[in-house]
C-alpha cells in the first residue's frame, strides 16, 4: 500500500508542478521505501536527481554505479548493492514511472519551446502589421494630396472663377471630375486594409506534410502563389487533393505551378505513379470545390495519374 501511495504522490506532484518536480522527488520516495542509503536517477549517463549519500562522482558523462534497474532511458542506481529480491519489483515500478515522467518532461519542454516560438512569431507579425499600416497611411496621404489639389482647381473652374465656361470646357470639366472621383475610389479600394491572399505553395506544403501523405516534390519559380479565393474552400480543396492521392497508393507526387498571365490564373499540375485510380467520391468532392473557386479541373487517369487545375490569381 505504501508503494501505491508513493507512486500516487509522485504523479500528483508532477501534475501540479511539472514532470521535473516529480523526477526530483522520486529518489527520495524510493529510498524511504527500500531503506537504501543512496538513490540516483539517470537519463543515460546524465544525473537527473538523487537522494541520500553520493556513491559516484557528480556531473555528466559518468556511468551509473551500484545496483541498477533500467526502463527505457531511465536508470535507477541504488546503494548499497545488497538489495533483496522483494525490492526489485518495487524498483522496477518506480523506474517505469520515471521513464513516463521523463517523456512528459520532454513534452513540456517541447510545448514551452513552441510557446516561445509562437510568441516571437506573433511579435514579428505585429511589428510587420504596424509597418504595413504606417506605409498604407503614408501612401494614402501621398496619393490623395495631389488628387485633392486637382479637384480644388476643378471646383474653381466649375464656379467660374477662371472665366466664362464654354460648352466644350464644361464637357471636359465633367469628364475630369468623373476621372478624379474614379481615382479616389480606386485608391480607397487598393489601400483598404484586408486579408492577405492565400498562398498555394504554403497550403500544399501543409497538406502533404501530414503523416502517411505522399511525398510532395514541388517545382515553382515564383516565391509565392497568391490566389484570389476564400481561405476555407481553398484549404479544403488542397486537403481533398492530398487525401485523394493518398488513397491511390501513390508514394510520391510531382507538382508544377506555372503562371498563366493572359488568363490571370495559376496552373497546378499534379502527377503521381498511382496504384489505383482516383476514387469517384474524391472526384465528386473536387469538382464543385474547383468550380466554387472559379477554376477548372481536368483529370488524366492514365499512368501516371495526372490532375491539372487552373485557379484564379490574386
BALOBA-1460 file (C-alpha; in Angstrom, 3 decimals):
// residues 314
<rec num="1" residu="x" x="0.000" y="0.000" z="0.000"/>
<rec num="2" residu="x" x="2.976" y="2.317" z="0.741"/>
<rec num="3" residu="x" x="4.225" y="1.839" z="-2.816"/>
<rec num="4" residu="x" x="0.856" y="2.824" z="-4.268"/>
<rec num="5" residu="x" x="0.711" y="5.945" z="-2.108"/>
<rec num="6" residu="x" x="4.247" y="6.915" z="-3.098"/>
<rec num="7" residu="x" x="3.548" y="6.451" z="-6.796"/>
<rec num="8" residu="x" x="0.339" y="8.474" z="-6.480"/>
<rec num="9" residu="x" x="2.136" y="11.248" z="-4.550"/>
<rec num="10" residu="x" x="4.865" y="11.493" z="-7.192"/>
<rec num="11" residu="x" x="2.318" y="11.568" z="-10.005"/>
<rec num="12" residu="x" x="0.246" y="14.249" z="-8.249"/>
<rec num="13" residu="x" x="3.320" y="16.414" z="-7.694"/>
<rec num="14" residu="x" x="4.227" y="16.053" z="-11.361"/>
<rec num="15" residu="x" x="0.715" y="17.115" z="-12.382"/>
<rec num="16" residu="x" x="0.763" y="20.152" z="-10.103"/>
<rec num="17" residu="x" x="4.335" y="21.391" z="-10.563"/>
<rec num="18" residu="x" x="5.595" y="19.701" z="-13.710"/>
<rec num="19" residu="x" x="7.331" y="16.454" z="-14.612"/>
<rec num="20" residu="x" x="10.725" y="17.712" z="-13.394"/>
<rec num="21" residu="x" x="9.316" y="18.119" z="-9.879"/>
<rec num="22" residu="x" x="8.119" y="14.505" z="-9.956"/>
<rec num="23" residu="x" x="11.550" y="13.316" z="-11.103"/>
<rec num="24" residu="x" x="13.201" y="15.207" z="-8.244"/>
<rec num="25" residu="x" x="11.016" y="13.645" z="-5.525"/>
<rec num="26" residu="x" x="11.105" y="10.107" z="-6.954"/>
<rec num="27" residu="x" x="14.552" y="9.099" z="-5.499"/>
<rec num="28" residu="x" x="13.524" y="10.211" z="-2.004"/>
<rec num="29" residu="x" x="10.404" y="8.039" z="-2.092"/>
<rec num="30" residu="x" x="12.400" y="5.052" z="-3.379"/>
<rec num="31" residu="x" x="14.982" y="5.478" z="-0.606"/>
<rec num="32" residu="x" x="12.249" y="5.736" z="2.034"/>
<rec num="33" residu="x" x="10.562" y="2.510" z="0.872"/>
<rec num="34" residu="x" x="13.679" y="0.389" z="0.280"/>
<rec num="35" residu="x" x="15.911" y="1.582" z="3.104"/>
<rec num="36" residu="x" x="18.760" y="2.283" z="0.672"/>
<rec num="37" residu="x" x="21.371" y="4.895" z="1.606"/>
<rec num="38" residu="x" x="21.606" y="6.427" z="-1.852"/>
<rec num="39" residu="x" x="19.312" y="6.604" z="-4.901"/>
<rec num="40" residu="x" x="20.391" y="8.314" z="-8.100"/>
<rec num="41" residu="x" x="18.189" y="8.747" z="-11.169"/>
<rec num="42" residu="x" x="19.955" y="8.810" z="-14.545"/>
<rec num="43" residu="x" x="18.933" y="9.558" z="-18.096"/>
<rec num="44" residu="x" x="21.580" y="7.611" z="-19.961"/>
<rec num="45" residu="x" x="24.777" y="8.794" z="-18.234"/>
<rec num="46" residu="x" x="23.335" y="12.129" z="-17.105"/>
<rec num="47" residu="x" x="22.308" y="12.510" z="-13.489"/>
<rec num="48" residu="x" x="18.739" y="13.887" z="-13.195"/>
<rec num="49" residu="x" x="18.104" y="13.753" z="-9.438"/>
<rec num="50" residu="x" x="19.329" y="11.995" z="-6.319"/>
<rec num="51" residu="x" x="18.674" y="11.358" z="-2.647"/>
<rec num="52" residu="x" x="20.952" y="10.238" z="0.203"/>
<rec num="53" residu="x" x="24.762" y="9.948" z="0.141"/>
<rec num="54" residu="x" x="26.625" y="10.146" z="-3.160"/>
<rec num="55" residu="x" x="28.351" y="6.990" z="-4.268"/>
<rec num="56" residu="x" x="29.684" y="8.234" z="-7.605"/>
<rec num="57" residu="x" x="31.260" y="11.379" z="-8.952"/>
<rec num="58" residu="x" x="28.834" y="14.224" z="-9.697"/>
<rec num="59" residu="x" x="28.326" y="15.683" z="-13.164"/>
<rec num="60" residu="x" x="27.609" y="14.375" z="-16.621"/>
<rec num="61" residu="x" x="29.144" y="11.553" z="-18.595"/>
<rec num="62" residu="x" x="29.830" y="9.091" z="-15.750"/>
<rec num="63" residu="x" x="28.291" y="5.632" z="-15.951"/>
<rec num="64" residu="x" x="25.751" y="4.780" z="-13.212"/>
<rec num="65" residu="x" x="27.154" y="2.749" z="-10.314"/>
<rec num="66" residu="x" x="25.509" y="0.459" z="-7.746"/>
<rec num="67" residu="x" x="22.542" y="-1.856" z="-8.131"/>
<rec num="68" residu="x" x="20.952" y="-0.782" z="-11.426"/>
<rec num="69" residu="x" x="17.325" y="-1.006" z="-12.553"/>
<rec num="70" residu="x" x="16.632" y="0.222" z="-16.091"/>
<rec num="71" residu="x" x="13.495" y="1.089" z="-18.035"/>
<rec num="72" residu="x" x="13.820" y="2.843" z="-21.360"/>
<rec num="73" residu="x" x="16.268" y="5.714" z="-20.978"/>
<rec num="74" residu="x" x="15.883" y="5.776" z="-17.182"/>
<rec num="75" residu="x" x="18.295" y="4.049" z="-14.777"/>
<rec num="76" residu="x" x="17.843" y="3.800" z="-11.012"/>
<rec num="77" residu="x" x="21.210" y="3.380" z="-9.271"/>
<rec num="78" residu="x" x="20.730" y="2.002" z="-5.726"/>
<rec num="79" residu="x" x="23.351" y="1.794" z="-2.984"/>
<rec num="80" residu="x" x="24.177" y="-0.389" z="-1.157"/>
<rec num="81" residu="x" x="24.010" y="-3.063" z="-3.814"/>
<rec num="82" residu="x" x="22.681" y="-5.676" z="-1.402"/>
<rec num="83" residu="x" x="19.032" y="-5.328" z="-2.392"/>
<rec num="84" residu="x" x="16.745" y="-8.264" z="-1.762"/>
<rec num="85" residu="x" x="14.536" y="-9.854" z="-4.423"/>
<rec num="86" residu="x" x="11.456" y="-8.350" z="-2.786"/>
<rec num="87" residu="x" x="12.667" y="-4.799" z="-3.541"/>
<rec num="88" residu="x" x="13.363" y="-5.353" z="-7.241"/>
<rec num="89" residu="x" x="9.676" y="-5.243" z="-8.384"/>
<rec num="90" residu="x" x="9.271" y="-2.025" z="-6.393"/>
<rec num="91" residu="x" x="12.310" y="-0.502" z="-8.055"/>
<rec num="92" residu="x" x="11.066" y="-1.579" z="-11.482"/>
<rec num="93" residu="x" x="7.729" y="0.158" z="-10.889"/>
<rec num="94" residu="x" x="9.499" y="3.374" z="-9.908"/>
<rec num="95" residu="x" x="11.773" y="3.068" z="-12.941"/>
<rec num="96" residu="x" x="8.715" y="2.761" z="-15.200"/>
<rec num="97" residu="x" x="7.200" y="5.839" z="-13.583"/>
<rec num="98" residu="x" x="10.489" y="7.683" z="-14.040"/>
<rec num="99" residu="x" x="10.506" y="6.765" z="-17.730"/>
<rec num="100" residu="x" x="6.956" y="8.131" z="-18.109"/>
<rec num="101" residu="x" x="7.886" y="11.332" z="-16.265"/>
<rec num="102" residu="x" x="10.924" y="11.751" z="-18.497"/>
<rec num="103" residu="x" x="8.728" y="11.539" z="-21.601"/>
<rec num="104" residu="x" x="6.296" y="14.012" z="-20.013"/>
<rec num="105" residu="x" x="9.157" y="16.401" z="-19.253"/>
<rec num="106" residu="x" x="10.243" y="16.281" z="-22.888"/>
<rec num="107" residu="x" x="6.696" y="17.100" z="-23.978"/>
<rec num="108" residu="x" x="6.626" y="20.019" z="-21.553"/>
<rec num="109" residu="x" x="9.933" y="21.327" z="-22.903"/>
<rec num="110" residu="x" x="8.659" y="20.989" z="-26.469"/>
<rec num="111" residu="x" x="5.464" y="22.844" z="-25.542"/>
<rec num="112" residu="x" x="7.470" y="25.617" z="-23.891"/>
<rec num="113" residu="x" x="9.677" y="25.913" z="-26.974"/>
<rec num="114" residu="x" x="6.596" y="26.094" z="-29.201"/>
<rec num="115" residu="x" x="5.095" y="28.769" z="-26.967"/>
<rec num="116" residu="x" x="8.283" y="30.839" z="-27.117"/>
<rec num="117" residu="x" x="8.446" y="30.426" z="-30.894"/>
<rec num="118" residu="x" x="4.780" y="31.356" z="-31.324"/>
<rec num="119" residu="x" x="5.232" y="34.402" z="-29.099"/>
<rec num="120" residu="x" x="8.223" y="35.514" z="-31.171"/>
<rec num="121" residu="x" x="6.314" y="34.990" z="-34.424"/>
<rec num="122" residu="x" x="3.335" y="36.909" z="-33.026"/>
<rec num="123" residu="x" x="5.556" y="39.850" z="-32.102"/>
<rec num="124" residu="x" x="7.160" y="39.791" z="-35.553"/>
<rec num="125" residu="x" x="3.738" y="39.717" z="-37.224"/>
<rec num="126" residu="x" x="2.511" y="42.588" z="-35.049"/>
<rec num="127" residu="x" x="5.612" y="44.593" z="-35.974"/>
<rec num="128" residu="x" x="5.155" y="43.829" z="-39.683"/>
<rec num="129" residu="x" x="1.474" y="44.778" z="-39.451"/>
<rec num="130" residu="x" x="2.364" y="48.059" z="-37.781"/>
<rec num="131" residu="x" x="4.897" y="48.870" z="-40.510"/>
<rec num="132" residu="x" x="2.391" y="47.914" z="-43.180"/>
<rec num="133" residu="x" x="-0.287" y="50.161" z="-41.646"/>
<rec num="134" residu="x" x="2.122" y="53.115" z="-41.472"/>
<rec num="135" residu="x" x="3.102" y="52.564" z="-45.097"/>
<rec num="136" residu="x" x="-0.555" y="52.336" z="-46.089"/>
<rec num="137" residu="x" x="-1.389" y="55.573" z="-44.293"/>
<rec num="138" residu="x" x="1.601" y="57.327" z="-45.865"/>
<rec num="139" residu="x" x="0.703" y="56.039" z="-49.337"/>
<rec num="140" residu="x" x="-2.884" y="57.167" z="-48.886"/>
<rec num="141" residu="x" x="-1.726" y="60.674" z="-47.968"/>
<rec num="142" residu="x" x="0.805" y="60.847" z="-50.816"/>
<rec num="143" residu="x" x="-1.756" y="59.739" z="-53.407"/>
<rec num="144" residu="x" x="-4.707" y="61.798" z="-52.208"/>
<rec num="145" residu="x" x="-2.858" y="65.093" z="-51.746"/>
<rec num="146" residu="x" x="-2.295" y="65.802" z="-55.463"/>
<rec num="147" residu="x" x="-5.778" y="64.472" z="-56.192"/>
<rec num="148" residu="x" x="-7.282" y="66.980" z="-53.755"/>
<rec num="149" residu="x" x="-5.305" y="69.790" z="-55.398"/>
<rec num="150" residu="x" x="-6.645" y="68.800" z="-58.836"/>
<rec num="151" residu="x" x="-10.208" y="68.655" z="-57.527"/>
<rec num="152" residu="x" x="-9.759" y="72.090" z="-55.973"/>
<rec num="153" residu="x" x="-8.806" y="73.578" z="-59.316"/>
<rec num="154" residu="x" x="-11.719" y="71.791" z="-60.996"/>
<rec num="155" residu="x" x="-14.121" y="73.235" z="-58.413"/>
<rec num="156" residu="x" x="-12.745" y="76.711" z="-59.146"/>
<rec num="157" residu="x" x="-13.364" y="76.140" z="-62.861"/>
<rec num="158" residu="x" x="-16.904" y="74.935" z="-62.201"/>
<rec num="159" residu="x" x="-17.680" y="78.054" z="-60.140"/>
<rec num="160" residu="x" x="-16.462" y="80.284" z="-62.973"/>
<rec num="161" residu="x" x="-13.529" y="81.695" z="-61.037"/>
<rec num="162" residu="x" x="-11.220" y="81.383" z="-64.054"/>
<rec num="163" residu="x" x="-13.571" y="82.898" z="-66.589"/>
<rec num="164" residu="x" x="-16.548" y="82.005" z="-68.709"/>
<rec num="165" residu="x" x="-17.118" y="78.275" z="-69.380"/>
<rec num="166" residu="x" x="-17.881" y="77.178" z="-72.906"/>
<rec num="167" residu="x" x="-19.923" y="74.016" z="-73.596"/>
<rec num="168" residu="x" x="-16.741" y="72.214" z="-74.681"/>
<rec num="169" residu="x" x="-14.911" y="73.186" z="-71.483"/>
<rec num="170" residu="x" x="-17.918" y="72.067" z="-69.431"/>
<rec num="171" residu="x" x="-17.802" y="68.632" z="-71.042"/>
<rec num="172" residu="x" x="-14.062" y="68.357" z="-70.333"/>
<rec num="173" residu="x" x="-14.686" y="69.524" z="-66.783"/>
<rec num="174" residu="x" x="-17.320" y="66.839" z="-66.186"/>
<rec num="175" residu="x" x="-15.017" y="64.164" z="-67.550"/>
<rec num="176" residu="x" x="-12.134" y="65.315" z="-65.332"/>
<rec num="177" residu="x" x="-14.421" y="65.431" z="-62.283"/>
<rec num="178" residu="x" x="-15.599" y="61.884" z="-63.040"/>
<rec num="179" residu="x" x="-11.992" y="60.706" z="-63.539"/>
<rec num="180" residu="x" x="-10.857" y="62.183" z="-60.199"/>
<rec num="181" residu="x" x="-13.798" y="60.500" z="-58.451"/>
<rec num="182" residu="x" x="-12.840" y="57.163" z="-60.022"/>
<rec num="183" residu="x" x="-9.217" y="57.680" z="-58.947"/>
<rec num="184" residu="x" x="-10.317" y="58.395" z="-55.378"/>
<rec num="185" residu="x" x="-12.459" y="55.233" z="-55.326"/>
<rec num="186" residu="x" x="-9.599" y="53.152" z="-56.739"/>
<rec num="187" residu="x" x="-7.158" y="54.478" z="-54.154"/>
<rec num="188" residu="x" x="-9.616" y="53.625" z="-51.363"/>
<rec num="189" residu="x" x="-10.069" y="50.100" z="-52.687"/>
<rec num="190" residu="x" x="-6.370" y="49.383" z="-53.213"/>
<rec num="191" residu="x" x="-5.260" y="50.777" z="-49.871"/>
<rec num="192" residu="x" x="-8.095" y="49.386" z="-47.782"/>
<rec num="193" residu="x" x="-6.833" y="47.002" z="-45.086"/>
<rec num="194" residu="x" x="-7.824" y="43.402" z="-45.759"/>
<rec num="195" residu="x" x="-6.723" y="39.791" z="-45.550"/>
<rec num="196" residu="x" x="-3.614" y="38.737" z="-47.411"/>
<rec num="197" residu="x" x="-4.255" y="36.376" z="-50.346"/>
<rec num="198" residu="x" x="-3.824" y="32.661" z="-49.732"/>
<rec num="199" residu="x" x="-0.507" y="31.167" z="-50.852"/>
<rec num="200" residu="x" x="-0.925" y="27.886" z="-52.748"/>
<rec num="201" residu="x" x="2.667" y="26.809" z="-52.023"/>
<rec num="202" residu="x" x="2.127" y="27.044" z="-48.269"/>
<rec num="203" residu="x" x="-1.202" y="25.207" z="-48.449"/>
<rec num="204" residu="x" x="0.316" y="22.346" z="-50.466"/>
<rec num="205" residu="x" x="3.233" y="22.048" z="-48.049"/>
<rec num="206" residu="x" x="0.907" y="21.880" z="-45.049"/>
<rec num="207" residu="x" x="-1.479" y="19.342" z="-46.638"/>
<rec num="208" residu="x" x="1.175" y="16.946" z="-47.960"/>
<rec num="209" residu="x" x="3.378" y="17.376" z="-44.881"/>
<rec num="210" residu="x" x="0.969" y="15.347" z="-42.737"/>
<rec num="211" residu="x" x="1.865" y="11.771" z="-41.708"/>
<rec num="212" residu="x" x="1.188" y="8.999" z="-44.241"/>
<rec num="213" residu="x" x="0.644" y="11.516" z="-47.048"/>
<rec num="214" residu="x" x="2.620" y="11.118" z="-50.314"/>
<rec num="215" residu="x" x="5.923" y="12.984" z="-50.529"/>
<rec num="216" residu="x" x="5.440" y="16.214" z="-52.499"/>
<rec num="217" residu="x" x="8.088" y="17.310" z="-54.999"/>
<rec num="218" residu="x" x="7.221" y="20.895" z="-55.982"/>
<rec num="219" residu="x" x="8.612" y="22.856" z="-58.919"/>
<rec num="220" residu="x" x="7.719" y="26.549" z="-58.934"/>
<rec num="221" residu="x" x="9.835" y="29.556" z="-59.877"/>
<rec num="222" residu="x" x="7.569" y="32.034" z="-58.053"/>
<rec num="223" residu="x" x="8.397" y="32.841" z="-54.428"/>
<rec num="224" residu="x" x="4.660" y="32.873" z="-53.625"/>
<rec num="225" residu="x" x="1.490" y="31.797" z="-55.425"/>
<rec num="226" residu="x" x="-1.281" y="34.163" z="-54.229"/>
<rec num="227" residu="x" x="-4.794" y="33.024" z="-55.074"/>
<rec num="228" residu="x" x="-7.997" y="35.008" z="-55.283"/>
<rec num="229" residu="x" x="-10.142" y="32.687" z="-53.193"/>
<rec num="230" residu="x" x="-11.841" y="32.320" z="-49.835"/>
<rec num="231" residu="x" x="-9.492" y="30.630" z="-47.341"/>
<rec num="232" residu="x" x="-11.856" y="27.862" z="-46.152"/>
<rec num="233" residu="x" x="-12.841" y="26.268" z="-49.511"/>
<rec num="234" residu="x" x="-9.295" y="26.648" z="-50.853"/>
<rec num="235" residu="x" x="-7.794" y="24.848" z="-47.843"/>
<rec num="236" residu="x" x="-10.477" y="22.155" z="-48.168"/>
<rec num="237" residu="x" x="-9.612" y="21.696" z="-51.862"/>
<rec num="238" residu="x" x="-5.913" y="21.177" z="-51.128"/>
<rec num="239" residu="x" x="-6.632" y="18.758" z="-48.271"/>
<rec num="240" residu="x" x="-9.022" y="16.804" z="-50.508"/>
<rec num="241" residu="x" x="-6.299" y="16.551" z="-53.167"/>
<rec num="242" residu="x" x="-3.815" y="15.223" z="-50.597"/>
<rec num="243" residu="x" x="-6.270" y="12.660" z="-49.190"/>
<rec num="244" residu="x" x="-7.390" y="11.580" z="-52.645"/>
<rec num="245" residu="x" x="-3.844" y="10.989" z="-53.881"/>
<rec num="246" residu="x" x="-3.038" y="9.131" z="-50.648"/>
<rec num="247" residu="x" x="-5.970" y="6.831" z="-51.425"/>
<rec num="248" residu="x" x="-4.460" y="5.939" z="-54.811"/>
<rec num="249" residu="x" x="-1.453" y="4.346" z="-53.102"/>
<rec num="250" residu="x" x="0.957" y="6.906" z="-54.565"/>
<rec num="251" residu="x" x="4.110" y="7.388" z="-52.513"/>
<rec num="252" residu="x" x="5.326" y="10.487" z="-54.339"/>
<rec num="253" residu="x" x="3.557" y="13.369" z="-56.069"/>
<rec num="254" residu="x" x="5.270" y="15.706" z="-58.511"/>
<rec num="255" residu="x" x="3.710" y="19.175" z="-58.635"/>
<rec num="256" residu="x" x="4.380" y="22.028" z="-61.049"/>
<rec num="257" residu="x" x="2.976" y="25.536" z="-60.653"/>
<rec num="258" residu="x" x="3.078" y="27.969" z="-63.557"/>
<rec num="259" residu="x" x="1.563" y="31.408" z="-64.114"/>
<rec num="260" residu="x" x="-0.921" y="31.917" z="-66.932"/>
<rec num="261" residu="x" x="-0.616" y="35.693" z="-67.258"/>
<rec num="262" residu="x" x="-3.161" y="36.297" z="-70.065"/>
<rec num="263" residu="x" x="-5.812" y="34.375" z="-68.098"/>
<rec num="264" residu="x" x="-4.750" y="35.775" z="-64.705"/>
<rec num="265" residu="x" x="-4.665" y="32.193" z="-63.463"/>
<rec num="266" residu="x" x="-2.216" y="29.790" z="-61.830"/>
<rec num="267" residu="x" x="-1.805" y="26.326" z="-63.363"/>
<rec num="268" residu="x" x="-1.227" y="23.485" z="-60.886"/>
<rec num="269" residu="x" x="-0.231" y="20.151" z="-62.433"/>
<rec num="270" residu="x" x="-0.024" y="17.067" z="-60.188"/>
<rec num="271" residu="x" x="1.472" y="13.779" z="-61.387"/>
<rec num="272" residu="x" x="1.685" y="10.556" z="-59.347"/>
<rec num="273" residu="x" x="2.527" y="6.882" z="-60.119"/>
<rec num="274" residu="x" x="-0.719" y="5.625" z="-58.593"/>
<rec num="275" residu="x" x="-1.570" y="2.003" z="-57.824"/>
<rec num="276" residu="x" x="-5.307" y="2.753" z="-58.071"/>
<rec num="277" residu="x" x="-7.339" y="5.394" z="-59.918"/>
<rec num="278" residu="x" x="-8.687" y="8.422" z="-58.118"/>
<rec num="279" residu="x" x="-11.910" y="7.414" z="-56.368"/>
<rec num="280" residu="x" x="-15.238" y="8.651" z="-57.704"/>
<rec num="281" residu="x" x="-16.073" y="10.116" z="-54.291"/>
<rec num="282" residu="x" x="-12.900" y="12.221" z="-54.402"/>
<rec num="283" residu="x" x="-13.671" y="13.461" z="-57.912"/>
<rec num="284" residu="x" x="-17.210" y="14.277" z="-56.805"/>
<rec num="285" residu="x" x="-15.830" y="16.407" z="-53.963"/>
<rec num="286" residu="x" x="-13.120" y="18.084" z="-56.041"/>
<rec num="287" residu="x" x="-15.223" y="19.302" z="-58.966"/>
<rec num="288" residu="x" x="-17.668" y="21.545" z="-57.059"/>
<rec num="289" residu="x" x="-14.827" y="22.971" z="-54.945"/>
<rec num="290" residu="x" x="-12.834" y="23.938" z="-58.048"/>
<rec num="291" residu="x" x="-15.902" y="25.475" z="-59.675"/>
<rec num="292" residu="x" x="-16.716" y="27.375" z="-56.463"/>
<rec num="293" residu="x" x="-13.233" y="28.922" z="-56.578"/>
<rec num="294" residu="x" x="-13.699" y="29.956" z="-60.205"/>
<rec num="295" residu="x" x="-11.246" y="27.426" z="-61.621"/>
<rec num="296" residu="x" x="-11.175" y="24.353" z="-63.824"/>
<rec num="297" residu="x" x="-10.116" y="20.749" z="-63.271"/>
<rec num="298" residu="x" x="-9.020" y="18.063" z="-65.710"/>
<rec num="299" residu="x" x="-8.031" y="14.504" z="-64.782"/>
<rec num="300" residu="x" x="-5.996" y="12.020" z="-66.815"/>
<rec num="301" residu="x" x="-6.482" y="8.544" z="-65.342"/>
<rec num="302" residu="x" x="-3.549" y="7.002" z="-67.211"/>
<rec num="303" residu="x" x="-0.173" y="6.065" z="-65.818"/>
<rec num="304" residu="x" x="0.981" y="8.197" z="-64.150"/>
<rec num="305" residu="x" x="-2.194" y="9.727" z="-62.813"/>
<rec num="306" residu="x" x="-2.335" y="13.452" z="-63.692"/>
<rec num="307" residu="x" x="-4.510" y="16.307" z="-62.430"/>
<rec num="308" residu="x" x="-4.424" y="19.832" z="-63.835"/>
<rec num="309" residu="x" x="-6.096" y="22.755" z="-62.082"/>
<rec num="310" residu="x" x="-6.451" y="26.384" z="-63.159"/>
<rec num="311" residu="x" x="-7.095" y="28.708" z="-60.209"/>
<rec num="312" residu="x" x="-7.612" y="32.495" z="-60.273"/>
<rec num="313" residu="x" x="-4.610" y="34.619" z="-59.347"/>
<rec num="314" residu="x" x="-4.869" y="37.383" z="-56.743"/>
